[in-house]
Amino acid sequence: MKRKIRYDRIIMLILGLAAVIFLVYSLTNFGLSFFKRSEVNDINPTDNPVATEEIKEFSIDLIDYTVYKPEEVDFNFIVARLRFKDIESINYSLGSLYTDEKTVKITDYEKYANTLESKEIYLGARNINYQIKSDKNSEIFSIFIPVSDKTKKSLTLYDAVGKNEIIFDLTKNIGDISDLQYHTGDDSAISTEDYSITITNAYIENSFYQNGNEYNYPSTVKIYTFVLDINSLSNKELILEDAIFIANDSSEEVHALDASITSMKINNLISKKVKEGDRGALFFEMYKPEGSSISYNGTLKLKFSNSENYLSIKTELK
């Protein structure tokens, strides 16, 4: 009888111990589940975390490049797409890039660009970056690299910060220089019963005058210049009263500079009477911080005195 009682007690003890273990296990799981739900509920549903690559040191690598060999000037050039990586954000001085041509400075891009534009070759189509800056830790930039020796077969690009080296084979990836010349597209000309208009050129102008005095503007502004050939087809007196430029990558309407402002190179067409064989330009102040790409593609809207409506012409750099 005593054995039976002892045996019953052992069974009860085992069952009680199992119940305690089960209770502890259940409470633990419940607590973890509640904690996880709390974490999920604490996340802002509008948050959109983006995984970024962990970068341990600064580096530059080549994505692709194009070599241009224009006959019109005494230098060749490369447009290279380079990927810059840094530990956090990117803030790199273009002056830290140099080539094996010791007399060439990549920071002299404006001098080279002006020379090319004088031969109607425009870098705007390639969206060159003149400042290497980004909030991201990895970004691709298009860099203009001049080559002074037109007989060179290869060029080495050096980086003074990360000690990177990139070798360009100048016999490969030859670009068509006509891609950087302004060709009037089918939509870049328009005719009415009173006049015909054709956009013949586009470039950045730097020197302006207002009522005989030098016209100053912020360094964050580039003045786009569109050259137009206008022919009067009737005896009506026509005056170009206003013009608006809308870039393809923007909805902003930028009005042309008024008649008081002109350049040394070409006359301002605003407020001018149009007669047969007139050539002039329209000037637009475009907000372009250092490093912004330049592109002339968009829509030009013209308002003549004989109409309440604006005419639209595409500005195409093909």
Protein Blocks (a to p, Z undefined) as FASTA:
>chain_A
ZZmmmmmmmmmmmmmmmmmmmmmmmmmmmmmmmmmmmmmmmpcfkbccddddddfbdcdd
dfbdcddddfkbccdcdddddddddfklcdddfklpccfblkbcfklmmmmmmmmmmnop
afklnopafbdcdfbfbdcdddddddfblmbfbdcdddfklopacdddfkgoiacfklmp
ccddfklcccdfkbccddfbdcddfbdceehiacdddfkbccdddddddddfbfbdcddf
bdcdddfkbcbdcddddfkbccfkbccfehpacdehiacdddddddddehiacdfbdcdd
dddfkbcbdcddddddZZ
